Amino acid sequence: MTSLHDPSVRGFASDNYAGVHPEILAALSEANGGHQVAYGDDVYTGYLQEVFRGHFGERAEAYPVFNGTGANVVGLQSMARRWTAVICADSAHINVDEGGAPEKVAGLKLLSVPTPDGKLTPELIDRQAWGWGDEHRAQPNIVSITQSTELGTLYTVEEIAAICAHAHERGMFVHLDGARIANAAAALDVPLRAFTTDAGIDVLSFGGTKNGLMAGEAVVVLNPEAATGLKYLRKSSMQLASKMRFVSAQFIALLEGDLWLRNARHSNAMATRLYEGARAVAGVTLTRPAQANAVFAIIPKDVTERLQKRFRFYTWNEHTGEVRWMCSFDTTEEDIDAFIAALAEEMAA
């Protein structure tokens, strides 16, 4: 097939814009050929359980799925009851960017809380953690946090442990949306289990696509008492892959060695370079710290419109003019420098 795009074109709209890491493509090729049992009974998915347990502990059980929304919906659905609700930040992906899927597919009630930085705290959780026994109120039984957050910020290990302890004391479980979990671990310089299993997280969504996979995420159950029926919910939520070996093979290539960490460290480093470069451009206001692989800034609307014709990126807040720039595993220093030069040129104009 003739290529339909120019591979030299770069953008900063999303880490989903990046291609597939060569080592992931090689793993897919290696897993191809011959026949393997469908729907997850293949040798790759079986071995994947060992790989995930190496990162998250012996009780961990991974359920590969197609996408991040599916991972969140299936994971939360397995933790919930028909009468219960999920407490989350108002900026959470499940609340803002999943087309209502948690409500429509899982039948969940989301109890959102405004946060200044995308992070919940025990005190913020308590704004919605009430009304148990009141038949007129959906019963809070899950707290969902995102690491790293939708605003590019990070929870410390201690902050997550405090949230988990607070939630568990009130009989609630804790879910972690880990679409960029690798970036968080790389930035904190801790093992994946440090802010998940060891901190008290019950169920998490593990993101792969944003870190170099072609397509694939996983629901990872860390506390078996927190999730029921996940095997069946994955199918009924249309997230059961027939040729699951190809999802699992990608995760094996990502997690068995240090590819996940190399990719995350690189994208984080590129975001730091972008942050420092943008900070030096007169008139650019950086609105949040660059703790992972995202940079947020406010620039004039006309500059945004001109710059978007040269590099793709999204406006995060139409009212304030805040924009978001994302870096990927394949972002280069040359990409960053070219973007900064273009930003400086448009700001000067």
N, C-alpha and C positions, 0 to 999 in steps of 0.2 A: 504494500500500500504506500502511496506517495504521502509524505508528511503534509498535513494541512495547516500547520502552524509554524511560526518562526521561533525556534528554540532559543534565540538570543534575547527575546523579549522577556523582561523581568517585571515583577510587580511586588507590591507590599500590602495587598488587600487581605490575604489570608494564607496561612501555612498549608491550607488545602490546595492552593494553586500549584504547589511544587509537584514535580514528578515523583517517580518511584525510585528509591535508593537502589543502586546497582546490585548490592548484596541481597536485597529483597527479590529483585527480578531473578537472580541466580537461584535463590531458594525455591521460587515458583517453578523454574525449569527443572530443578532437581526432583521436586515432588511430582512432576508430570510423568506420564507414561504408565502403562499398565493399568490395572484396576485396583481400587481400594473401596472398602465398604463405605457406603454413603451415610449422611446425617450424623457424622461425628464418631462413628465406630471404627475409624481408620487409625493407623498406627501413629500418624502425626498428631492428631488430637489427643490420643492417649499419652504420648510423650510430652505434649504441651503441659499437661497437668504437673509433671515433675518440674518443668521449667518454672512455672508460676509458683509452685511451692518452694522452690529455691529462693525466690524473692520475697514471698509473703508468709511462709510458714506451712507446716504440715496439714493444717486444717483448710487451707485455701483450695477452692474449686473454681475453675474457670469455664465460662460458657461463651465461646466465640459467637459474635453476631456481626451484622453487616455494617452498622453505622452507630454514631454516638447517640442520636435520639433513641434509636432502638435499645441501646444498652441502658440508657437512663430509664426508659419506660418499663422495660422488662425487669430491671433490677428493683425499681421502686414498687412496681406492682407485686413483686414477690414478697416485699416487706410489709405491704399495706393490707388492710381489710376494707371492705366496701364502705364502712362508716368512718374511716380514718382520714387524716390529712397530713400534708408535708409542709414543714416550715422551711423557708428558703429566703435568700436575699432577693430583693426586688430586681436586681440585675442578673439573677441566675439564668443560665441558658434554658433551663426547664420552664422558666417563667416568661422569658422574652422571645427566645429564638427557636422554639420547637413547634410552632404552629398550633399550639394547644394540644399537642399529642398526649402529654400526661393526663389532661382532662378527658380528651376524646377517646383515647385508646385504653388507658389504664383506669379511667373513672376516678381520678384523684382530685382532691381539693387542695390547692396550693395556698398556703398562708404566707404571703410575702412580707418582708420587713425592709424598710429603707436602710441603706448602709452608706457611709461616706466613701468607703474604699472597696466595696464588694465582699467584705468579710463579715460573717456573723460573729457574735460574742455571746457568752452565756446571758448577759443582760439583754441583748437584742432578741435572743431566742425567747426570753420570758415575755416579750410583748405579745407573742402569739401562743405561748405554751400555757394555756389555761382552759378552763371550761370542761375538764374531765367529768363525766357523769351527767353533763347537761345534754339532754337529747336534742336540743335545738342547735347544737354546734357540732360541726365535724370534729372528731376527736384527734388531737395532735398525737401522732405516734412515730413520726420520722423527722429528723433534721437532715437537710441536704446542703452540703457545702461544696465548693468548687476549688480545686487546687491544680495549677494556679488559677486565680479568679478571672472572670470575664473582663476585669479592669486591669489585668496584668499584675496584680498584687499577690503576695504569698502569705499563707499562714505559716507560722513557726510550728515546730513539733509541739512545743508547749501549749500553743493556742489551740491546736486540734485536740490534744489530750484533755484540755480543760473543757472544751465543747462536748467531747464524748462522755466525760465523767458527769457533766451537768445533765446531759440528755438521759444517760443511763439511770441516774438517780431518780429521774422522773418517769421511768418506764418507757422511754423512747429509744429507738434505734438511730444510728447515724449512717447516712449514705454520702459517698464522696464521688463527685463528678470529676473524673481524672482525664478529661480530654487532652490536657497538657501535663499529665502527671510526671512524665519524664523531665520536662523542663523545670518543674518544681524541685524534683530530687537533685537535679544537676545544680540548680541555683543554691539550694540549701546545703549541698555537698553531704548528703546523708543517703543511706540505703532506702529503697522504696518502702520497706516495711516500717521504717522509723516513724513516719507520720501516718501510717495506715494501721497495720496489724498491731504494732506496739503501742500506738496511741489510742486504740479502741474503736477504730472504724469497723462497721459491721459488713457493709457491702460497698463495692466501688465499681465504677465504670472505668475501664482502662483504655486510653486512647492510643491508637496505632497509626491511623491515617495521617494525622498532623505531624508524625515523627518519622515518615518515610515509607509507610506501607502503601500498597496500591489501594486496598480497601479492607478494613477490618478493625473491629473493636472487641472488647470482651467484658462481660459481667463477671466480677470476681467476688465470690462469697468468702468472707473471712470468718464470719460467725454463723455456723449452720443453723443456730436457733433463730436467727433474724430473718431467714428467707425460706419460703415454702413454695413448692410447685413450680420452681423455675424451669425445670425440664419441659413442662407442659406450656407454661406461659410464653416461652421463647417461640414455640411453634405457633401458638394461637395469635401471637403478635407479629407473625410473618418475618421472624428473625432467624429461623433455622435454615442454615445453608445445606443443600444436598451434597455439594462437593466441598465439604468443610475442610478437607485436608489442605486446600489452598489458602484458606484463612489461617489455619494453624501453622502451616509451614512458614508463613510470613512472620508470625509472632515468635516462632522458634529462632529464626534468623535474627530478629530484633533483640530478643531477650537472653538467648543462651550465652552470648558473649557480651561485649560492651557497646554494640552498635547503638542501642537506645540511648546510652549515655553520651557517646561521641556526637550523635546527631543533636541531642538536646543542648549539650555544652556549646556546640558551634552556633546554633540559632540564637542562644542566649547571648553569646559573645558578639554576634552581629547586631543584636538589638542594642547592646551597650555602646557599640561603635556608632550606631545611628543616633542614639540619644545624645552622645557627646558632640557629634557633628551638628545636630540640629540645634543644640544649646548655644552653639557659637554663631548661629545665624540671627542677625538682628531682627527683632519683631516676632520671633517664634516663642510661644509660651508653652513650655512643657508642663503638663497638668498632673502627671503621676510619675512615680519612680519606675524605672525600667528594671523590674526585678526578675523577669523571665524573658520571653521573646516578643513582647509587645511594647510599643512606644505610643503614647497619647500626647497630642499637642493641639493647641488652638492657633490657627492661622486665618487670615482674611478669606472670605468666601471666594473672591475673584482669584486669589492665589490657588485655592483648592481646585477650582474649576480648570484653571490652566494646567496645573501640575498633574491632574488626573488624566489629561490627554497624553501625558508623557509616561506616567507610571500609574497602574491601577492601585487604588486604595479606597477605603470607605470613610464616609463621614459618620462619626459615632453619635454626635449630638447636633442636630440641625439648628437648634436654638442658640447654642453657644459657639458653634463653629468648630467644635472639637473633632479631630480626626484620629484614626487609628492606623498605625503602620506595623505590620507583622513581618517577622523574619522567619526563614525556613532553614531546614538542614542544608539546602543547596544555595542559600544566599552567600554571595562572595563579598570580599572587601571592596572589590571594584564596583559591585552593584551598589553598595552603600555610598561610596564616594561619588558615583554618578548621580545618585538621588540627592545627596546633600548639595552638590553643585547646582542641580536643577532647582532645588528649593531656594538656594541663595539667589539664583538668577531671577526667579519669579517674585521673590520677596522684594528684591531691589527694583523690579519693574513696577 
